[in-house]
Amino acid sequence: MHPSTYKNYRVAPSEAVCVARRGREESSAPQAPQTASSGSEEQPLLPPPGPDPSWPSPPPCPMAALTDLSFMYRWFKNCNLVRNLSDKYVFITGCDSGFGNQLAKQLVDRGMRVLAACLTEEGAQKLRQDTSYRLQTILLDVTKSESVQEAAQWVRDQVGEQGLWALVNNAGVGLPSGPNEWLTKKDFVKVINVNLVGLIDVTLHMLPMVKKARGRVVNMSSSGGRIAVIGGGYCVSKFGVEAFSDSIRRELYYFGVKVSIIEPGNYRTSILGQQNMKLHLQKLWDRLPQETRDSYGEEYFQIYSDNLSNMMMLAEPRIRDVVNSMEHAVVSRSPRIRYNPGLDAKLLYLPLAKLPTPVTDFILSRYLPRPADSV
């Protein structure tokens, strides 16, 4: 039988191969064509519609099934939200701008009661104007213990016996940063006091209220907490945030408290301050002893400044993915331990952190210029 007789039937690709092969074998055989009479005309015998039962069925695809199950499981966890969100309190630090500011607005839109801590009165006033009565603000400097104690007492008066559902430690700074030898102890302390010591101080004061609500703690870390890509106190502080978060997560497990860590990639926020990155590095360069400047060389300074400025310019301006991760950690019944918003976090920083150290060192060293006194 010639394979052209199958042209009016739709078959699976694997079946079509068998049909063509069978057709070639039959056409090469020396036999007369089979026909059926219908009146005075002869018509070819057509096979019944559908695949031949004798042909093997295509094997099932286990990977597709696993992918579907994984997607459904993740979708269920993302949609499995905490009940009675409108009755729960959330305390967020660093709400003047950036991640904390946007998170406060989104949680208010969900109907939650948000207690927003701002560094400046201007930032607090602007946030109150942009939201509703469900948001209240307080001024907080996380580097000052007196300010932290006052904020803790204020939160205690607001939440009462029901406790604090979520603490979001978002406040942070990124500068001064640069080559470690260009910095001083004061530069390191300035960043670490905000990003790590202040975070610890706030957490210790709020934990009794979080335990009472069997709530959760959400700490803002960074991809720089998994791999040190720049000198200064920033990555040092974020590595500390990772260690502190891991330790309290294990300790608070038996109290029903969950701890999540946010590790975003390179996003453009006010954490780097208002000044130009090249201007910041120029100030560090100008205060260096002449001996240190000679050992690095002017070319090193120019290339390093250009590379860091370009990296900041390429930072993702849309922060919604980060804020959505923070929101999920607050409202989901099954928050993740770690969130990694950003393609650079998933495809660059995390893989680099898991490679053997000599390989990671080699890759990152390609980014740094060669000093004048290099060997």
C-alpha positions in Angstrom: 0.0 0.0 0.0 1.5 3.4 -0.9 2.0 5.8 2.0 0.2 8.5 0.1 -3.1 6.8 1.2 -2.4 8.1 4.7 -2.3 11.8 3.8 -5.8 12.4 5.1 -5.1 11.2 8.6 -3.2 12.9 11.4 -0.8 10.6 13.2 1.8 11.1 15.9 5.4 11.7 14.6 6.5 8.3 15.9 3.5 6.7 14.1 4.3 8.5 10.9 7.8 7.0 10.8 6.3 3.5 11.2 3.7 4.2 8.5 6.4 5.4 6.0 8.6 2.5 6.7 5.8 0.0 6.3 4.7 1.7 3.1 8.1 1.4 1.6 8.3 -2.3 2.5 4.9 -3.0 1.0 5.5 -1.0 -2.2 8.7 -3.0 -2.9 6.8 -6.3 -2.6 5.7 -7.8 -6.0 2.0 -8.0 -5.3 -1.2 -6.7 -6.9 -2.9 -3.7 -5.3 -5.9 -4.5 -3.2 -9.1 -2.8 -4.2 -12.7 -2.8 -3.1 -15.7 -2.4 -5.5 -18.3 0.3 -5.0 -20.5 0.3 -8.1 -18.4 0.4 -11.2 -15.4 2.2 -9.6 -12.5 0.7 -7.8 -11.3 2.5 -4.6 -8.3 1.8 -2.5 -8.8 0.1 0.8 -8.2 2.6 3.6 -7.2 1.6 7.1 -9.5 2.5 9.9 -9.0 5.9 11.6 -6.6 6.0 14.5 -3.3 4.3 15.2 -2.7 0.6 14.7 -3.1 -1.2 18.1 -0.1 -3.3 17.2 2.2 -0.2 17.2 3.9 0.6 20.5 2.6 3.7 22.3 5.1 6.5 23.0 6.6 6.2 26.5 5.5 8.7 29.2 7.7 11.6 30.0 8.6 11.5 33.7 10.4 14.9 33.6 7.3 16.6 32.4 5.3 15.1 35.2 7.9 16.1 37.8 7.9 19.6 36.4 4.1 19.9 36.7 4.2 18.6 40.2 7.0 21.0 41.2 5.1 23.9 39.7 1.8 23.0 41.4 3.6 22.6 44.8 5.3 26.0 44.4 2.1 27.6 43.3 0.3 26.1 46.4 2.9 27.4 48.8 2.8 30.9 47.2 -1.0 31.0 47.5 -1.2 29.5 51.0 -1.5 32.7 53.0 -1.8 33.4 56.7 -5.4 34.0 57.9 -6.6 37.2 59.5 -3.9 39.4 58.1 -5.9 42.5 58.9 -5.4 41.8 62.6 -1.6 41.4 62.5 1.2 43.9 63.1 4.4 44.2 61.1 7.4 46.3 62.2 9.7 47.5 59.4 13.0 49.4 59.7 14.4 51.7 57.0 11.1 52.9 55.5 12.3 56.3 54.3 12.8 54.9 50.7 13.6 51.8 48.7 12.6 48.3 49.7 11.2 49.2 53.2 9.1 52.1 51.8 7.5 50.0 49.1 6.9 47.0 51.4 5.1 49.2 53.9 2.7 50.4 51.1 2.1 46.9 49.8 1.3 45.5 53.3 -1.1 48.3 54.0 -2.8 47.5 50.7 -3.2 44.0 52.1 -5.0 45.4 55.1 -2.2 44.7 57.6 -1.2 47.0 60.4 2.2 48.4 59.6 4.6 50.0 62.1 7.1 51.8 60.0 10.4 53.1 61.3 12.1 55.9 59.5 15.4 57.7 60.0 14.1 61.2 59.1 10.9 63.1 59.9 10.6 64.0 56.2 10.6 60.3 55.2 8.0 59.5 57.8 5.7 62.3 56.8 5.8 61.4 53.1 5.1 57.8 53.9 2.0 58.7 56.0 0.7 60.8 53.2 1.0 58.0 50.7 -0.8 55.4 52.8 -3.8 55.0 55.2 -4.5 55.0 58.9 -3.3 51.4 59.1 0.3 52.7 59.0 2.0 54.4 61.9 5.5 55.7 61.9 8.3 56.3 64.4 11.8 57.7 64.1 14.5 55.2 64.7 18.3 55.2 64.5 19.3 51.6 64.7 22.9 52.5 65.7 21.6 54.1 69.0 20.5 51.8 71.8 18.3 54.4 73.4 16.4 54.9 70.1 16.0 51.1 69.7 14.6 50.8 73.3 12.1 53.6 72.7 11.0 52.0 69.5 10.6 48.6 71.2 8.4 50.1 74.0 6.3 52.0 71.4 5.7 48.7 69.4 4.8 46.9 72.7 2.2 49.6 73.4 0.7 49.2 69.9 0.5 45.4 69.7 -0.5 44.6 73.2 -1.0 41.0 74.2 -1.4 39.7 70.6 2.3 40.3 70.0 4.2 41.3 66.8 3.5 39.1 63.8 6.6 40.1 61.7 9.8 42.0 62.2 11.5 43.1 59.0 15.1 44.3 59.4 15.5 46.3 56.3 17.6 49.3 57.3 21.1 49.4 55.7 23.9 51.4 54.1 26.4 50.5 51.5 29.1 53.2 51.8 32.0 53.6 52.4 33.1 50.8 50.2 36.1 50.2 48.0 39.5 48.5 48.2 40.1 47.6 51.9 43.5 49.3 52.1 41.8 52.6 51.1 39.5 52.4 54.1 39.8 53.0 57.9 38.4 51.3 60.9 35.8 54.1 61.2 34.6 53.4 57.6 34.1 49.7 58.5 32.4 50.5 61.8 30.0 52.9 60.1 28.6 50.2 57.8 28.7 47.3 60.3 26.9 49.3 63.0 23.9 49.8 60.7 23.7 46.6 58.7 24.7 44.1 61.5 24.9 45.5 65.0 21.8 47.6 64.6 19.9 44.6 63.1 20.9 42.4 66.1 20.0 45.1 68.6 16.5 45.6 67.1 15.9 41.8 66.8 16.8 41.2 70.5 14.4 43.9 71.6 11.5 42.7 69.5 11.9 38.9 69.9 9.7 38.5 73.0 6.8 40.1 71.0 7.5 38.0 68.0 7.6 34.8 70.1 4.2 35.7 71.6 2.6 35.9 68.2 4.6 32.9 66.9 5.4 35.1 64.0 8.5 35.5 61.9 11.7 37.5 61.4 12.8 38.7 57.9 16.4 39.9 57.6 17.7 41.8 54.6 21.0 40.4 53.5 22.5 40.4 50.0 24.2 38.3 47.4 27.3 40.0 48.9 26.5 37.9 52.0 27.3 34.8 50.0 30.3 36.0 48.1 32.5 39.1 48.8 32.6 41.1 45.6 33.8 44.4 47.1 35.9 45.6 49.9 34.7 47.5 53.0 32.2 46.8 55.7 29.2 45.9 53.4 30.0 42.3 52.6 31.5 41.8 56.0 28.2 42.9 57.6 26.0 40.8 55.3 28.1 37.7 56.0 27.3 38.5 59.7 23.6 38.8 58.9 23.7 35.4 57.3 25.3 33.8 60.4 23.0 35.6 62.9 19.9 34.6 60.9 21.0 31.0 60.7 21.6 30.8 64.4 18.4 32.4 65.5 16.4 30.4 63.0 17.5 27.2 64.7 17.0 28.6 68.2 13.5 29.9 67.5 12.2 26.8 65.7 10.7 25.3 68.9 8.9 28.6 69.6 7.1 28.4 66.3 9.0 31.4 64.9 10.2 31.4 61.3 13.3 33.3 60.0 13.8 34.3 56.4 16.8 35.9 54.7 16.5 38.1 51.6 19.5 37.9 49.3 18.9 40.2 46.3 21.3 40.9 43.5 22.3 44.3 42.2 19.4 46.7 42.6 19.4 50.4 42.4 18.3 52.0 45.7 19.4 54.8 48.0 21.6 52.4 50.0 24.6 53.9 48.2 23.7 57.4 49.2 23.1 60.4 47.1 26.7 61.1 45.9 28.3 59.9 42.7 30.3 56.7 43.0 33.3 58.2 41.3 33.2 61.2 43.7 33.1 58.8 46.6 36.1 56.9 45.4 37.9 60.1 44.6 37.6 61.2 48.2 39.0 57.9 49.4 41.9 58.2 46.9 42.8 61.8 47.8 43.2 61.0 51.5 45.5 58.1 51.0 49.2 58.4 51.8 51.4 59.0 48.7 53.1 55.7 49.3 49.8 53.8 49.0 48.8 55.8 45.9 52.1 55.0 44.2 51.7 51.3 45.0 48.3 51.1 43.2 48.9 53.7 40.5 46.7 56.2 38.8 45.6 53.7 36.2 44.4 51.3 38.8 42.2 54.1 40.4 40.7 55.1 37.1 39.9 51.5 36.0 38.5 50.6 39.4 36.3 53.7 39.5 35.0 53.1 36.0 34.2 49.4 36.7 32.4 50.2 40.0 30.4 53.0 38.4 29.4 50.9 35.5 28.2 48.1 37.8 26.1 50.7 39.7 24.6 52.0 36.4 23.7 48.5 35.4 21.8 47.9 38.6 18.2 46.8 38.2 16.0 49.9 38.9 12.7 47.8 39.3 12.7 46.7 42.9 9.3 44.9 42.8 10.8 41.4 42.8 12.7 42.1 46.0 9.7 43.7 47.7 7.5 40.8 46.6 9.9 38.3 48.2 9.8 40.3 51.4 6.0 40.3 51.3 5.8 36.6 50.7 8.1 36.0 53.8 5.6 38.0 55.8 2.2 36.8 54.6 2.8 33.2 53.5 2.2 30.2 55.8 5.2 28.6 54.3 7.9 31.3 53.9 11.2 30.2 52.4 14.4 30.3 54.4 16.2 32.2 51.6 15.0 34.4 48.8 17.3 35.3 45.8 15.5 37.9 43.7 17.4 39.0 40.6 18.8 37.1 37.6 22.4 38.1 38.6 21.8 36.6 42.0 20.6 33.3 40.5 23.0 33.0 37.6 26.1 34.7 38.8 26.6 35.3 42.5 25.2 32.0 43.8 27.1 29.8 41.3 30.3 31.7 42.1 29.7 31.1 45.8 29.4 27.4 45.2 32.5 27.0 43.0 35.8 25.9 44.5 37.5 28.9 46.1 40.5 29.0 43.7 38.1 29.1 40.7 36.0 31.9 42.2 39.2 33.9 43.0 40.4 33.5 39.5 37.1 34.7 38.0 36.7 37.7 40.3 40.4 38.7 39.9 39.7 39.3 36.2 37.4 42.1 37.3 40.1 43.9 39.3 42.8 46.0 37.5 46.5 45.3 38.1 48.3 47.5 40.6 51.4 49.4 39.6 53.5 47.4 42.1 52.1 44.0 41.2 54.5 41.0 41.0 
